[in-house]
Amino acid sequence: MYRFLLTPRWWGINLFVVLAIPFCVFMGTWQLGRFEDRVQSHEEAEERPDPGTRSPKPLDDLLPVSTETSGRPAVATGTYADRFLVPGRRLDDRSGFYVLDLLRTDSGKALPVVRGWLAGAPGRTEVPPAPAGEVTVTGDLQASENSGTSGVDLSGGLPEGQLGMISAASLVNLVPYDVYDAWVTLPEPDAGGAGGGMKPVPAAAAQGSGLDLKAFQNLGYTGEWFVFGGFVLFMWFRLVRREAEAARDVQLGLAADAD
C-alpha cells in the first residue's frame, strides 16, 4: 500500500521534508541562541558597576565603543570648531534639540560633543557659545547613531547647520576633517562655559545590552521556525495518509486508478 513512497514524485517530497525539518530546527535553535545571548549580556550589564561611576579614561583608550565602554567617562582635549544643532530630541517629555560642537583634538580628528539640550526649535532659541581656547572635556562615551536610533525624519532634509543623527558618516560630508566614530555627552552642560539654560543629556544604554524589542523578536522567531518544522511534518503525514487511502480504494475497486 505504501509502495507509492518509492515513486519519483514522492522521492522529491521526501527529500524536501528531510531537508526542511533539520533546517527549521537549526534556524529555531540559532534564534534561541541569539535571545539567550541578549539575556546574558543584559545580566552582565546589570552586574557591572554604573559606567558613569568609573574613573575617566583617555578617549583613545575606550575606542572602539562597545557594550563595555559605552557610557564610560572619556577625557579629550582640544578646541571647539564647528557647531551643529540636532533637532527632534525629547527630554523630560519636552521637545527640543541637542547642541553639538566638534572638539578638534591634537590628533587632527574631531570629537562630537553634545554640550546639552535646549527646549524649542533650532533658530528660535538662543544657543550659548562654546568655550574659547583649549579645553579639556569629560563626557559619557556613546556609539554613533544610525537611522533606527536617531528618531529624526530625514526624508525632507534639514537646514544648513542642523544634523539628523550623530555619526561620523553624517559629519564627514559636512566638515573638512576626520571625525571620531563616537560622541560624548557632558554631564554638566556649563562645564567650561556658561550653560545658558541647557540641560545635560543622559547617556543612553548601549545597543544590544538590554532586553529590547529585538530580543523578544528573536524569541518569537524561535517559535515560528519550530512551528514551520512541525507544519512540514504534519503535511507530510497528511499527504501520505491521503495517498494511502487512495491506493486502498483502487485495490478495493472503489475508485479508478489515476495512473
C-alpha positions in Angstrom: 0.0 0.0 0.0 2.9 2.3 0.7 4.8 1.5 -2.4 3.9 4.9 -3.8 6.6 6.3 -1.4 9.2 4.9 -3.9 7.8 6.8 -6.9 9.9 9.7 -8.3 7.2 12.3 -7.2 7.4 11.0 -3.6 11.2 10.9 -3.7 11.1 14.7 -4.3 8.6 15.2 -1.5 10.6 13.0 1.0 13.8 14.8 0.1 12.2 18.2 0.8 10.9 17.0 4.2 14.3 15.5 5.1 16.0 18.9 4.3 13.3 21.2 5.6 12.8 19.9 9.1 16.5 20.0 10.1 16.8 23.5 8.6 13.8 24.7 10.6 15.3 23.2 13.8 18.6 24.7 13.1 17.1 28.2 12.5 15.0 27.9 15.6 17.9 26.9 17.7 20.0 29.8 16.3 17.3 32.3 17.1 17.0 30.9 20.6 20.8 31.3 21.0 20.5 34.9 19.9 17.9 35.5 22.6 20.0 33.8 25.3 23.0 35.9 24.3 20.9 39.1 24.7 19.7 37.9 28.1 23.2 37.1 29.2 24.5 40.5 28.0 21.7 42.2 29.9 22.5 40.3 33.1 26.2 41.2 32.7 25.3 44.8 32.2 23.2 44.8 35.3 26.0 43.3 37.3 28.6 45.7 36.1 29.0 49.0 38.0 27.4 52.1 36.6 29.7 53.3 33.8 29.3 56.9 35.0 30.8 56.0 38.4 34.1 54.6 36.8 37.2 56.8 36.6 37.6 58.8 33.4 40.0 57.4 30.8 41.5 59.0 27.7 39.2 58.8 24.7 41.5 56.7 22.6 41.7 54.0 25.3 37.9 53.5 25.1 37.6 53.1 21.4 36.0 51.5 19.5 32.8 51.8 21.5 31.4 48.5 22.8 28.9 47.4 25.4 31.7 47.5 27.9 32.9 51.1 27.2 29.6 52.7 26.3 28.7 55.2 28.9 32.2 55.3 30.4 33.6 58.8 31.1 36.1 59.8 28.4 38.6 62.6 28.5 39.6 64.6 25.5 41.5 67.9 25.0 41.2 70.3 22.1 39.4 73.4 20.8 35.8 73.8 19.7 35.2 74.3 16.0 32.0 73.7 14.0 28.6 73.6 15.6 25.5 71.7 14.6 22.0 71.6 16.1 20.3 68.2 16.3 16.5 68.7 16.2 13.7 66.4 17.2 15.2 65.3 20.5 13.0 64.9 23.6 13.9 65.3 27.2 11.5 65.0 30.2 8.6 64.7 27.7 9.5 68.0 26.1 10.6 68.6 22.5 13.9 70.3 21.8 17.3 69.9 20.3 20.9 69.0 21.1 23.7 71.5 20.9 26.6 69.6 19.3 30.1 71.1 19.0 33.0 69.4 17.4 36.2 69.4 19.5 39.3 69.4 17.4 41.9 67.3 19.2 45.7 67.3 18.8 45.4 64.2 16.6 43.5 66.3 14.0 40.3 64.4 14.4 37.2 65.9 15.9 35.1 64.6 18.7 31.4 65.4 18.6 30.4 66.8 22.0 26.8 67.2 23.0 27.1 70.1 25.3 23.4 70.0 26.3 19.8 70.1 25.4 17.6 73.2 24.8 13.8 73.3 24.6 12.2 74.7 21.5 13.2 74.7 17.9 16.6 75.5 16.2 16.7 79.0 15.0 14.2 80.3 17.5 16.1 79.6 20.7 19.4 81.3 21.6 22.3 78.9 21.8 25.1 79.7 24.3 28.6 79.9 22.7 31.1 77.2 23.3 34.1 78.0 25.5 37.0 79.6 23.6 40.6 78.3 23.6 41.9 74.9 24.5 39.6 72.9 26.8 39.5 69.5 28.4 36.1 67.8 28.4 35.0 64.7 30.3 31.8 63.2 28.9 30.0 59.9 28.7 31.0 58.0 25.7 28.3 57.0 23.1 28.4 55.0 19.9 27.5 56.6 16.6 23.8 56.7 15.9 22.0 55.1 12.9 18.8 55.8 11.2 16.9 53.5 13.5 18.0 55.2 16.7 18.2 58.9 15.8 14.4 59.4 15.9 14.6 62.2 13.3 12.8 62.1 9.9 15.5 62.8 7.3 13.2 62.3 4.3 12.8 66.1 3.7 16.3 67.1 4.5 17.4 69.6 7.2 18.5 73.3 7.0 22.2 74.2 7.0 23.8 73.8 10.4 21.4 71.1 11.5 22.1 67.4 11.8 19.7 64.4 11.8 21.9 61.9 13.6 25.2 62.0 15.4 27.6 59.8 13.4 30.9 60.2 11.6 29.2 59.1 8.4 26.9 62.2 8.6 29.6 64.6 9.7 32.4 63.6 7.3 30.5 65.2 4.4 29.9 68.5 6.4 33.4 69.3 7.8 36.9 69.2 6.2 38.5 67.0 8.8 38.1 63.5 10.2 35.6 62.8 12.9 35.7 60.1 15.6 33.2 57.3 15.2 31.8 58.1 18.6 30.5 61.1 20.6 30.2 62.2 24.2 27.5 63.9 26.2 28.6 66.3 29.0 27.2 65.5 32.5 27.1 69.3 33.2 26.2 71.5 30.2 28.0 74.5 31.6 31.3 72.7 32.0 34.0 75.0 30.7 31.5 77.8 29.9 28.0 79.2 30.6 25.3 76.7 30.4 22.7 79.2 29.1 19.7 77.2 30.3 21.0 74.0 28.6 20.2 70.7 30.3 22.5 67.7 30.4 21.7 64.8 28.1 21.8 61.5 29.9 23.8 58.7 28.3 21.8 56.1 26.5 22.2 52.4 27.2 24.4 50.5 24.7 22.7 48.9 21.9 22.3 45.1 22.3 22.8 45.2 26.1 19.2 45.1 27.2 16.0 43.1 26.7 14.6 45.3 24.0 12.1 44.5 21.2 14.8 42.8 19.1 15.5 40.3 21.9 11.8 39.3 22.0 11.7 39.2 18.2 14.4 36.5 18.4 12.2 34.6 20.8 9.2 34.9 18.5 11.3 33.8 15.5 12.3 30.7 17.6 8.7 29.7 18.0 7.9 30.4 14.3 10.7 28.2 13.0 9.7 25.3 15.2 6.1 25.7 14.1 7.2 25.7 10.5 9.1 22.4 11.1 6.0 20.8 12.8 3.8 22.0 9.9 6.0 20.4 7.3 5.9 17.1 9.2 2.1 17.4 9.7 1.6 18.0 6.0 3.8 15.0 5.1 1.8 12.7 7.2 -1.4 14.1 5.8 -0.3 13.6 2.2 0.9 10.1 3.0 -2.4 9.2 4.6 -4.4 10.6 1.7 -2.3 8.8 -0.8 -2.6 5.5 1.1 -6.4 5.8 1.3 -6.5 6.4 -2.5 -4.3 3.4 -3.1 -6.6 1.2 -0.9 -9.7 2.4 -2.7 -8.1 1.4 -6.0 -7.3 -2.0 -4.7 -10.8 -2.5 -3.5 -12.2 -1.3 -6.8 -13.9 1.7 -5.2 -12.0 4.2 -7.4 -10.3 4.1 -10.8 -6.5 4.0 -10.9 -5.4 7.6 -11.7 -2.2 6.3 -13.2 
